[in-house]
Amino acid sequence: MNPPTRSPDDLYDPAIPGVHDERPVPVCHLPTLLREFRTPSPQCTHFQSDFKLQFVGLQIAALQIAGQEVRLGQQAQRTARRRRLGAALKELRESAGVTVAHAAAVICGDNSKVSRIETGRHCITTDELTTLLDLYKVGDTGIREWLRALGSEDRKQTWWRRYGELTPGFKESLTLESEAAEISVYQTQVVPALLQTPEYARVLMAGTLEPRPKETVDLYVDIRMKRQIILRRENPPKYRCVMQEGVVRQQIGGANVMAAQLRRLVSEGQRPGVTIQIIPFSQTTFAGAGGSFYLYSYPEPMDFHVVQMSLLDGQRFLEDDDAVARGRRAFEALTASALSADDSNVLMTSIADKFEQERGARDTP
């Protein structure tokens, strides 16, 4: 098996935590829970230390809640990277002729653990990954580095952990954009999150179907502003944004807010690696993209790409090669139908001037 090769081609803003894509939290009785943690076999000595710590922690918890039901945490979030890693491990295992039971025994788990790893529902440690790659006789350094890079997601500290519980789809959005080497965005409704002013973002946060308290709106605005740091860091991602003209003409928040937002877009477009283009109303060709989407690309050795789309029931993350290739082709077609970055700046500046003139006329007695 070879790492994936790059393609020859490269409703609601996903930044707003929306529908909770959460699975029911299973409930079990304490005796059943304790039976799941069996003493590891002698051949699993390199995992015994971690296991003992987990088992001691479980015993302490048992003393605290004896006689009551235990509510287990959710299954691991099936992020795009976990799904890709799991699928690759399954392919390697089957190619090597190794059974699920054999793989489970080597990493001191059971069959369900291996199945959850291969479906992206369970994270895998560095030691477990190395053990499985050795078992599957994967000698190709490139493949091993690629899989290690995919598996590194869960071992990194993230700044958004301090905010507590966030929806799984939102957390995956944060992870994808924080590590991407290139972000391509097509928007039909609103200015993308990484380019928004605080005032514009606040109007969006407050304009949900279910009213939010001011404290919640403040929290989400704060998170959004912190996300924008990635465009100002030492090694920022390449950022390309294509928007329909309606996005920059709709007066979200009023003329004053929108004029400031447009000035911000023109300013952000001057940053190295940032390109902002507008598809004008006068464009007669049509590029059917099917709605707003994000395309994230990652450097070697991960060489990984994800298309993200926002739907009414949450986020969709597509990482298979065909979906990514379609996303790339769609984005290039949209880029070709848009004004150049310079002409887009001229258009946005003229619209901002008009908003400010309208505001001035209203303020004049």
C-alpha positions as CSV (number, residue, x, y, z in Angstrom):
1,M,0.0,0.0,0.0
2,N,1.3,3.5,-0.8
3,P,0.5,6.8,0.8
4,P,-2.1,8.8,-1.1
5,T,-0.8,10.9,-3.9
6,R,-1.8,14.5,-4.4
7,S,-4.5,15.3,-7.0
8,P,-3.1,17.0,-10.1
9,D,-5.8,19.6,-9.7
10,D,-5.1,21.4,-5.2
11,L,-26.4,27.5,5.5
12,Y,-24.2,28.0,8.2
13,D,-20.7,28.9,9.0
14,P,-19.0,25.8,10.4
15,A,-17.3,28.1,13.0
16,I,-20.6,28.3,14.9
17,P,-21.2,25.2,17.1
18,G,-24.6,24.1,15.9
19,V,-26.3,20.7,16.0
20,H,-24.7,18.3,18.5
21,D,-23.4,15.3,16.6
22,E,-23.3,13.2,19.7
23,R,-24.0,9.5,20.3
24,P,-26.0,8.4,23.2
25,V,-23.9,7.9,26.3
26,P,-24.1,4.2,27.3
27,V,-25.0,3.2,30.9
28,C,-23.8,0.1,32.6
29,H,-23.7,-1.3,36.1
30,L,-20.4,-1.4,38.0
31,P,-19.8,-5.2,38.0
32,T,-20.1,-5.3,34.2
33,L,-17.7,-2.4,33.9
34,L,-15.1,-4.0,36.1
35,R,-15.3,-7.2,34.1
36,E,-14.2,-5.3,31.0
37,F,-10.8,-4.6,32.6
38,R,-9.0,-8.0,32.7
39,T,-5.4,-8.5,33.9
40,P,-3.2,-8.4,30.8
41,S,-1.3,-11.5,29.7
42,P,2.4,-11.9,30.4
43,Q,3.4,-11.3,26.7
44,C,2.0,-7.7,27.0
45,T,4.6,-6.4,29.5
46,H,5.2,-3.2,27.6
47,F,1.6,-2.2,28.1
48,Q,1.2,-3.4,31.7
49,S,2.3,-0.1,33.3
50,D,-0.4,2.0,31.5
51,F,-2.9,-0.7,32.2
52,K,-2.2,-0.8,35.9
53,L,-2.7,2.9,36.2
54,Q,-6.0,2.7,34.4
55,F,-7.1,-0.2,36.6
56,V,-6.1,1.6,39.8
57,G,-8.1,4.7,38.6
58,L,-11.1,2.5,37.9
59,Q,-10.9,0.9,41.4
60,I,-10.8,4.4,43.0
61,A,-13.8,5.4,41.0
62,A,-15.6,2.2,42.0
63,L,-15.1,3.0,45.7
64,Q,-16.6,6.4,45.1
65,I,-19.7,5.2,43.2
66,A,-20.3,1.7,44.6
67,G,-23.8,0.6,44.4
68,Q,-24.8,3.2,41.7
69,E,-24.9,3.1,37.9
70,V,-21.8,4.2,36.1
71,R,-22.1,6.5,33.1
72,L,-19.4,5.9,30.6
73,G,-17.9,8.6,28.4
74,Q,-18.6,8.9,24.7
75,Q,-16.9,6.8,22.1
76,A,-13.9,8.6,20.6
77,Q,-14.8,11.2,18.0
78,R,-14.5,9.8,14.5
79,T,-12.4,12.5,13.1
80,A,-11.3,12.5,9.4
81,R,-7.8,11.6,10.4
82,R,-8.8,8.7,12.6
83,R,-11.0,7.3,9.9
84,R,-8.2,7.5,7.4
85,L,-5.7,5.9,9.8
86,G,-8.2,3.2,10.7
87,A,-9.0,2.3,7.1
88,A,-5.2,2.2,6.3
89,L,-4.5,-0.1,9.2
90,K,-7.4,-2.4,8.2
91,E,-6.0,-2.7,4.7
92,L,-2.5,-3.4,6.0
93,R,-3.8,-6.1,8.4
94,E,-5.8,-7.8,5.7
95,S,-2.9,-7.7,3.2
96,A,-0.7,-9.3,5.9
97,G,-3.2,-12.0,6.5
98,V,-3.5,-11.1,10.2
99,T,-6.8,-11.8,12.0
100,V,-8.5,-9.3,14.3
101,A,-8.0,-11.6,17.2
102,H,-4.2,-11.8,16.6
103,A,-3.9,-8.1,16.3
104,A,-5.9,-7.6,19.5
105,A,-3.7,-10.0,21.4
106,V,-0.5,-8.2,20.4
107,I,-1.7,-4.8,21.7
108,C,-3.3,-6.4,24.8
109,G,-6.9,-5.6,23.8
110,D,-9.9,-7.4,22.6
111,N,-11.4,-7.8,19.1
112,S,-13.8,-4.8,19.7
113,K,-10.8,-2.5,20.3
114,V,-9.2,-3.4,17.0
115,S,-12.5,-2.9,15.2
116,R,-13.0,0.5,16.8
117,I,-9.5,1.5,15.8
118,E,-10.1,0.4,12.2
119,T,-13.4,2.4,12.1
120,G,-11.9,5.5,13.7
121,R,-13.9,5.1,16.9
122,H,-10.9,4.6,19.2
123,C,-7.6,6.5,19.3
124,I,-4.3,4.5,19.1
125,T,-1.2,5.1,21.1
126,T,2.3,5.5,19.5
127,D,3.4,2.1,21.0
128,E,0.3,0.3,19.7
129,L,0.7,1.8,16.2
130,T,4.3,0.8,16.1
131,T,3.5,-2.7,17.3
132,L,0.8,-3.2,14.7
133,L,3.0,-1.9,11.9
134,D,5.7,-4.4,13.0
135,L,3.1,-7.2,13.1
136,Y,1.9,-6.3,9.6
137,K,5.6,-6.2,8.4
138,V,5.3,-2.7,7.1
139,G,8.9,-1.8,6.3
140,D,8.3,1.2,4.0
141,T,9.5,4.3,6.0
142,G,7.2,6.6,4.0
143,I,4.1,4.6,5.0
144,R,5.2,4.4,8.6
145,E,5.8,8.2,8.8
146,W,2.5,8.9,7.1
147,L,0.5,6.8,9.5
148,R,2.4,8.2,12.5
149,A,1.5,11.7,11.3
150,L,-2.1,10.7,11.0
151,G,-2.1,9.3,14.5
152,S,-0.5,12.3,16.1
153,E,-3.8,14.2,16.4
154,D,-4.7,13.0,19.8
155,R,-1.3,13.7,21.4
156,K,-1.3,17.4,20.8
157,Q,-2.5,20.0,23.3
158,T,-5.0,22.4,21.8
159,W,-5.8,25.9,23.0
160,W,-9.6,25.3,22.8
161,R,-9.6,22.6,25.5
162,R,-9.9,25.4,28.0
163,Y,-13.4,26.2,26.7
164,G,-14.8,22.8,28.0
165,E,-17.4,21.0,26.0
166,L,-17.6,21.8,22.3
167,T,-19.6,19.9,19.7
168,P,-17.6,17.1,17.9
169,G,-18.1,18.8,14.5
170,F,-16.8,22.1,15.8
171,K,-13.8,20.5,17.4
172,E,-12.9,18.7,14.2
173,S,-13.2,22.1,12.3
174,L,-10.7,23.6,14.8
175,T,-8.3,20.7,14.5
176,L,-8.5,20.7,10.7
177,E,-7.8,24.5,10.2
178,S,-5.1,24.7,13.0
179,E,-2.8,22.2,11.2
180,A,-3.6,22.7,7.5
181,A,-0.9,23.9,5.1
182,E,-3.6,25.2,2.8
183,I,-7.2,26.3,3.3
184,S,-9.5,26.9,0.4
185,V,-13.0,28.3,1.2
186,Y,-16.1,28.9,-1.0
187,Q,-18.9,30.8,0.7
188,T,-22.3,31.7,-0.6
189,Q,-23.8,33.2,2.6
190,V,-21.4,34.8,5.0
191,V,-17.8,36.0,5.3
192,P,-15.6,33.1,6.4
193,A,-14.8,32.9,10.1
194,L,-11.1,33.6,9.8
195,L,-11.8,36.9,8.1
196,Q,-14.6,38.3,10.2
197,T,-14.6,41.3,12.5
198,P,-15.8,40.9,16.0
199,E,-19.0,43.0,15.3
200,Y,-19.9,40.9,12.2
201,A,-19.2,37.7,14.1
202,R,-21.4,38.8,17.0
203,V,-24.4,39.4,14.7
204,L,-24.0,35.9,13.2
205,M,-23.7,34.3,16.6
206,A,-26.8,36.0,17.9
207,G,-28.8,35.1,14.7
208,T,-29.4,31.4,15.4
209,L,-32.8,29.6,15.4
210,E,-32.6,29.2,19.1
211,P,-31.7,32.4,21.0
212,R,-28.4,32.4,22.9
213,P,-27.6,34.2,26.1
214,K,-25.1,37.1,25.8
215,E,-22.5,35.0,27.7
216,T,-22.7,32.3,25.1
217,V,-22.4,34.7,22.2
218,D,-19.4,36.4,23.9
219,L,-17.8,32.9,24.3
220,Y,-18.2,32.0,20.7
221,V,-17.0,35.4,19.5
222,D,-13.9,35.0,21.7
223,I,-13.2,31.6,20.2
224,R,-13.6,32.9,16.7
225,M,-11.2,35.7,17.2
226,K,-8.6,33.3,18.7
227,R,-8.9,31.1,15.6
228,Q,-7.8,34.0,13.4
229,I,-4.3,33.9,14.9
230,I,-3.3,31.2,12.4
231,L,-3.3,33.8,9.6
232,R,-0.8,35.9,11.6
233,R,1.5,33.2,12.9
234,E,5.1,32.7,11.8
235,N,4.2,30.0,9.3
236,P,0.6,30.6,8.3
237,P,-1.4,28.4,5.9
238,K,-2.0,29.4,2.4
239,Y,-5.5,30.8,2.5
240,R,-7.7,31.2,-0.6
241,C,-11.3,32.4,-0.4
242,V,-14.0,32.8,-3.0
243,M,-17.3,34.4,-2.2
244,Q,-20.4,35.3,-4.1
245,E,-21.0,39.0,-4.5
246,G,-24.2,38.7,-2.4
247,V,-22.0,37.9,0.6
248,V,-20.3,41.3,0.5
249,R,-23.5,43.3,-0.4
250,Q,-25.8,41.9,2.3
251,Q,-25.8,44.4,5.2
252,I,-25.4,41.9,8.0
253,G,-25.4,44.1,11.2
254,G,-26.1,47.3,9.2
255,A,-24.1,49.6,6.9
256,N,-21.6,50.5,9.6
257,V,-20.7,46.9,10.6
258,M,-20.6,45.8,6.9
259,A,-18.4,48.7,5.8
260,A,-15.9,47.8,8.5
261,Q,-16.1,44.2,7.5
262,L,-15.3,45.0,3.9
263,R,-12.3,47.2,4.9
264,R,-11.1,44.2,6.9
265,L,-11.4,41.9,3.9
266,V,-9.3,44.3,1.8
267,S,-6.7,44.5,4.5
268,E,-6.5,40.7,5.0
269,G,-6.1,40.3,1.3
270,Q,-2.8,42.1,1.5
271,R,-1.3,39.4,3.7
272,P,1.2,37.1,2.1
273,G,-0.5,33.8,1.1
274,V,-4.0,35.2,1.5
275,T,-6.2,35.5,-1.7
276,I,-9.8,36.8,-1.6
277,Q,-11.9,36.8,-4.8
278,I,-15.5,37.7,-5.5
279,I,-17.7,36.1,-8.1
280,P,-19.7,39.1,-9.4
281,F,-23.4,39.3,-10.2
282,S,-22.3,40.0,-13.8
283,Q,-20.7,36.6,-14.2
284,T,-22.6,34.7,-16.9
285,T,-20.9,31.3,-16.5
286,F,-22.0,28.9,-13.7
287,A,-19.8,26.6,-11.6
288,G,-22.1,24.2,-9.8
289,A,-20.4,23.6,-6.5
290,G,-23.5,22.6,-4.5
291,G,-23.0,25.1,-1.7
292,S,-20.4,26.4,0.6
293,F,-17.4,24.2,1.5
294,Y,-13.9,24.2,2.9
295,L,-11.0,22.2,1.5
296,Y,-8.1,21.5,3.9
297,S,-4.7,20.2,2.7
298,Y,-1.8,19.0,4.8
299,P,1.9,18.7,4.0
300,E,4.2,15.7,3.9
301,P,4.4,13.2,5.5
302,M,0.7,13.3,6.2
303,D,-0.3,14.2,2.6
304,F,-3.9,14.4,3.7
305,H,-6.9,16.4,2.3
306,V,-10.5,16.9,3.7
307,V,-13.6,18.6,2.3
308,Q,-15.9,20.0,4.9
309,M,-19.5,21.0,4.2
310,S,-22.1,22.5,6.5
311,L,-25.6,21.0,6.5
312,L,-28.7,21.7,8.6
313,D,-28.0,18.6,10.7
314,G,-24.3,19.3,11.3
315,Q,-21.0,19.1,9.6
316,R,-19.8,16.6,6.9
317,F,-16.2,15.7,6.5
318,L,-15.1,13.9,3.3
319,E,-11.6,12.6,2.9
320,D,-11.8,9.9,0.2
321,D,-9.8,10.6,-2.9
322,D,-12.8,11.0,-5.2
323,A,-14.5,13.5,-2.9
324,V,-11.3,15.6,-2.5
325,A,-10.7,15.6,-6.3
326,R,-14.2,16.8,-6.9
327,G,-13.7,19.5,-4.3
328,R,-10.5,20.7,-5.9
329,R,-12.1,20.8,-9.4
330,A,-15.1,22.7,-8.1
331,F,-12.9,25.2,-6.3
332,E,-10.7,25.8,-9.3
333,A,-13.8,26.3,-11.5
334,L,-15.1,28.9,-9.0
335,T,-11.8,30.6,-8.9
336,A,-11.7,30.9,-12.6
337,S,-15.2,32.5,-12.6
338,A,-14.3,35.1,-10.0
339,L,-12.7,38.5,-10.4
340,S,-9.0,38.7,-9.8
341,A,-7.9,39.6,-6.2
342,D,-7.1,43.2,-7.3
343,D,-10.5,43.6,-9.0
344,S,-12.2,42.1,-6.0
345,N,-10.5,44.6,-3.8
346,V,-11.8,47.4,-6.0
347,L,-15.3,46.0,-5.8
348,M,-15.3,45.6,-2.1
349,T,-13.9,49.1,-1.6
350,S,-16.6,50.6,-3.7
351,I,-19.3,48.8,-1.8
352,A,-17.8,49.9,1.5
353,D,-17.7,53.5,0.3
354,K,-21.4,53.2,-0.6
355,F,-22.3,51.8,2.8
356,E,-20.4,54.7,4.5
357,Q,-22.1,57.3,2.3
358,E,-25.5,55.8,3.1
359,R,-24.7,55.9,6.8
360,G,-23.5,59.5,6.5
361,A,-26.7,60.5,4.7
362,R,-28.8,59.0,7.4
363,D,-26.8,60.8,10.1
364,T,-27.2,64.2,8.4
365,P,-30.1,66.2,9.8
